[in-house]
Amino acid sequence: MRLKNERSSNKIHVLRQLLSMYSHKLADSFVVITESQVRFRNL
């Protein structure tokens, strides 16, 4: 996570969005999350 706002409440919010939108892509991937984008790299 590369977030400008590193408060725990913001991290929880971002993780919930990630899981709800991209849960199918998380397996076998390296993920970088910012406020504006999510990047995936296959392992």
TITILUM-971421 format. One record per residue (C-alpha): residue number from 1; x, y, z; residue in one letter. Coordinates in pm, 1 decimal. Example, Ala and Ser with C-alpha at 12.3 -4.5 7.8 and 13.67 -1.06 7.14 Angstrom:
2
+-----+----------+----------+----------+---------+
| num |       xx |       yy |       zz | residuo |
+-----+----------+----------+----------+---------+
|   1 |   1230.0 |   -450.0 |    780.0 |       a |
|   2 |   1367.0 |   -106.0 |    714.0 |       s |
+-----+----------+----------+----------+---------+
***
This chain:
43
+-----+----------+----------+----------+---------+
| num |       xx |       yy |       zz | residuo |
+-----+----------+----------+----------+---------+
|   1 |      0.0 |      0.0 |      0.0 |       m |
|   2 |    136.0 |    333.8 |   -107.1 |       r |
|   3 |   -110.7 |    571.1 |     45.8 |       l |
|   4 |    -72.2 |    937.8 |    131.3 |       k |
|   5 |   -320.6 |    895.0 |    415.2 |       n |
|   6 |   -183.4 |    602.5 |    616.3 |       e |
|   7 |   -442.3 |    612.3 |    892.3 |       r |
|   8 |   -573.8 |    269.9 |    978.6 |       s |
|   9 |   -932.2 |    365.1 |    893.1 |       s |
|  10 |   -824.1 |    461.7 |    540.2 |       n |
|  11 |   -625.3 |    138.8 |    497.6 |       k |
|  12 |   -929.8 |    -64.7 |    599.1 |       i |
|  13 |  -1145.3 |    125.6 |    350.7 |       h |
|  14 |   -897.2 |     69.7 |     66.4 |       v |
|  15 |   -860.0 |   -301.1 |    147.1 |       l |
|  16 |  -1236.8 |   -349.6 |    153.9 |       r |
|  17 |  -1264.1 |   -190.6 |   -189.0 |       q |
|  18 |   -980.6 |   -406.8 |   -318.2 |       l |
|  19 |  -1141.8 |   -726.3 |   -191.7 |       l |
|  20 |  -1486.1 |   -638.9 |   -323.3 |       s |
|  21 |  -1365.9 |   -538.4 |   -670.4 |       m |
|  22 |  -1061.7 |   -759.8 |   -736.0 |       y |
|  23 |  -1082.4 |  -1067.2 |   -513.7 |       s |
|  24 |  -1070.4 |  -1294.9 |   -820.4 |       h |
|  25 |   -733.1 |  -1148.3 |   -929.9 |       k |
|  26 |   -546.6 |  -1160.2 |   -596.0 |       l |
|  27 |   -426.0 |  -1521.5 |   -605.9 |       a |
|  28 |    -70.6 |  -1552.5 |   -740.3 |       d |
|  29 |    -33.2 |  -1175.9 |   -782.9 |       s |
|  30 |    180.7 |   -900.8 |   -639.6 |       f |
|  31 |    -45.7 |   -601.5 |   -576.7 |       v |
|  32 |     39.0 |   -232.7 |   -536.2 |       v |
|  33 |   -241.9 |     -8.3 |   -418.6 |       i |
|  34 |   -249.1 |    371.9 |   -434.7 |       t |
|  35 |   -532.1 |    619.2 |   -395.5 |       e |
|  36 |   -583.8 |    631.5 |   -770.3 |       s |
|  37 |   -499.2 |    282.9 |   -898.5 |       q |
|  38 |   -441.1 |    -84.9 |   -833.1 |       v |
|  39 |   -157.9 |   -262.8 |  -1016.4 |       r |
|  40 |   -119.9 |   -639.0 |  -1048.6 |       f |
|  41 |    186.4 |   -841.8 |  -1145.7 |       r |
|  42 |    160.5 |  -1217.1 |  -1185.8 |       n |
|  43 |    405.9 |  -1420.9 |   -983.6 |       l |
+-----+----------+----------+----------+---------+
***
